[in-house]
Amino acid sequence: MEQDEVSPLLSVRNLRVAFSGQEAVRGVSFEMAQGETLGLVGESGSGKSATSLALLRLLPASAAISGSMRFTRADGMAEELLSLPEEALRRYRGQTMAMIFQEPMTALNPVMTVGRQIGEALLAHAPRTPGRVVRERVIAAMREVALPEPERRMKDYPHQFSGGQRQRIVIAMALINKPRLLIADEPTTALDVTVQAQILELLKKLKQEHGLSMLFISHDLAVVAQVADRVAVMRSGEIVEQGSVAQVLTRPQHEYTRNLLDSAPTMQTARDRPLATMVRSGV
């Protein structure tokens, strides 16, 4: 089959999200191929997280969502996520599409061992899995994200791990059901630079090993450049530019993209030159 005949894994068309009549996402459209990483970039409030939460329909009931979000199943059939009943959507969450968040402590239960939490992510979709198998899968998941001594540490609680280790736990929870699409919402923002680099390398490794597609959300173009194949730049609820990483970073077409690049200092930035500032436009 020719490449242009292959259905995209995810096709989003004219997605709109409104809260109390105020649109946070305004006509967003993009596609993702199987095995591709798309970086969704923009400043805080640009609509990145609202877009990702809409994909999993995790927005509050008060949010008005319209447009089309079609996901191609393993059998080649495309399903409209916006019209899926809740029961079918629960099967998608975690099993077909999974999400990791910016701050792992908000995603982890502080009074439950990490082994039990990772195991619950598995049991949510395979409740009849024998306890012995659950334990084996939990240990394997912790080992896969390079958590040390998983047999012992699965009995520990979230506060007994460092920030980077907690993020690895969240990644293990997301991947234990072997989803096809991983949504990573600012997964390294709360980490220091060294740990951030380690988590980015881990995500790239896991993507290759599992054949994952990944929607990587960030405000930092430099971070996205390390993991993404293509980039979509958001501003005020709209995608203003899309293209390959090389194209967007070296030949940006939109003034907002150029300002995003100029607002981040590099080793070549002149110390006497002021950085570009982002002027937020009304939505």
N, C-alpha and C positions, 0 to 999 in steps of 0.2 A: 504494500500500500504506500502511495506517495505521502510525504510528510504533510502536505497541505490538506490531505484527506483525513488525517487523524483528528478525532474530536478532542478539544481541550479538556483537561481534567476538570477545570472550573471556568465557567463563563459568567461574568457579571455584566449586566446591561442596565443602564439608566437607574442605578440604585439610588433611592432617596430615603433618608431617615430624618424624621422631624420630631421634636419634643415641644409640646404645647404650641404647635403651629410654627415653631422656629426650626428651619431646616439646618441640620448639622452635616448632612451628606447630600450633595446636590447633583444628581445625574452621573454618578461614577460608573465607568465601564472599564473592564480589563479582562484578560484571559490568562490562564496558567496552563502550561503543558505538564504532562506527567514527568516527574523528576526535575522540574524547574524550580528555582528559587526566585521569587519576585520580591524586591524590596519596596515597601511602601513608606515614603519619606515625607516629613513635613513637621512644622513646628507644633507645639502643644496647642490643642484646640482646632487643628486643621481637619479633623474628622477621621483620622486613621483608626483609632480604637473603636469608634462607633461603627465603622465599616467592618472591622473584624468581628465584633460582637454580633452584628447583623447576620453574618454568614452562619453563625451557630444559633441564631435567634435567642441570644442571651440578654437582649435589651429588655428593659421593663415593659410591662403591658401597655403603659401610656405612650410608648414610642410608636409612631406611624411609619411603617416600612412599605415601600412600593418598588416596582421594577422587576428584574429577573435575576435569579442566582441558580444556575444549572450546574449540577455536579454529575460527571460521568462515572457510573459504577464500573466495577471490574468486568462485568459482562458486556460493557459497551453501551448500555442504556443510560440516557441522561435523565436525571430527576430534577424537578423544580423544587428547590429548598423552601421557597416561600409558601408553597402549598402543601408541604408534607404535614400530616397529622402529628401530634405531639409524641405519640408512641414511636412512630418511625423516626422522628427527629432524635429521640433519646438514643436510638441505636446508632445514629450517625455520630453523635457527640462521643468522643473518646474512642470509638471503634473505627470510624472512617475518617473523621476529622478530630484533631486534638489541639489543645491550646496550652501554651505556657505563658505565664504572666511576668510582669516587671518585678514585683516584690514577692518572693516565694513565701514569706511568712504569712501573707494574707491568703495564700492558697493551701497552706498546711494547717492542720489542727494541732494546736500546741500541747494538747493533753492525750494525744494518741501516738503510739510508736510509728516510726516512719515505715517499718515493715508492714504494719497493719494498713497504713494508708495506701501504700503502693498495691498491696493485695486487694484492697477494696476497689481500686480502679479496675482490676481484672474481674473481680466477682460481680461488679455492676453489669457486665455484659456476658459473663459466663458463670452464673450463680451456682451451678452444680459441680464446679471444679473441685476435686478433692483437696483437702488441706495440704497434703504432702506436695501436690503439684503446684499449688499456690506458693508455698514456701520456696520451691525450686525456681519458679518463675520470678519471684521477688528478688532472690539472690542473684539470678542471672541478669535481671534488669539493673540492679545496683552495680554489679560488676561491669556491665556494658557502659555505664556512664562514669566509670573509674572511681567509684566510691570504695575506699579501703575497708578490708575486713567485713564484708557484707553479712556474713553469718553472725557476727557479734553485734555489728552496729545497727542491724535491722531492729534491734530491741531498744535502741535509743530514741530520744524525743527530739523534735526539731531544734530546740534551743541548744542542744549539745553539738550542733554542726555549725560550721562557718557559713557565711553568706553564699559563697561559691558552691559549697557542698549542698546547701539547701536548694539552690537552683538545679543542681544535678539530680536531686531527689524529685523535684517537680518534672524534670525532663524524663526521668525513669517512669513516673506515673503516666505521663502523656504517651510514651512509646510502648508500654507493656502490652497494649492491645493491637500493636502493629498497624496504626492508621496510615492512610495514603497521603493525607495532607496535614501538615503541622503548621499551626498559626503561632508565631512567636511575637508577642506584643512587648516590645522594649525589654527583652530578656536579660540584657547586660547593663542597663542604665544604673542600677543600684550597686554595681560592683566596681572595685578598683580596676585600674587599667590592666594589671597583670592577670587577674582572675577573669576579667572580661575577655582577654585574648584566649585564655584556656577554654572558656565556654564557647566562643566562636569556633575554635578548632574542633571541639567536641561535636557541635551541631553539624559542621561540614562533614566530619567523619561518619556520623550517624546517618546523614542524608545519603551519602554514597553507599553505605552498607545496606540500608533498608530500601533504597530507591524512592526515597521520600520526595514529595513536593513540599515547598515551604513558602509561606507568606511571612516575610520578616519585616516587622514594623519598627521604625526608629525615627528619631529626629535628627540622627547623625549620618550624613552621607558617607563619611569616611568608614564608619562601621558597616554600613550596608555594602559598600564596595568590596569588603572582605568576604562576603558570603553570597551575594546575589548574582544572578545571571542578567536580570533586567531590573529596571528601576521605574517606579511610578511616583511622581512628585505631587503631593497634595497641598492645596492652599484653600482655606475658607470653604471646605467641603467639596472641592472640585479637584480632579486630576488635571494639572496644567501642562504636564509633560511626561511622556513615556519613551523608553528606549533602552538599548543595551547599557550596561554599566560604563563601558568605554565611551559610548556616545554622550551619555548624560554628564559624565564627569569631565570629559575633555572638550566637548562641543555643545554645551547647554544652549538650548534655543530660547528658553523663557527667562525673563529678567528675575523672577522669583528664585529659579534654580541657581542662577548666577549669584544672587545675594546669599543663598544658603551656603554655597561653596565659599564665598568671600567672607562669611561671618565666622568661619572656623580657622584659627591660626594654624600654620604649618611651619616646618623648619625653614622654609624660604620666605616667610612673611617678614617684611621690613618692620622693625620695631617702632619706627616713627610714623608708620602708616596706620590710621585708625581702621578697625575692623568694620565691615558692613553691618548695619543694624537692620532688623526685620521690622517692617511697619505692618501691623496687622490691619487688614481691611475688614469692614463689616460683612457679616454673613447675611 
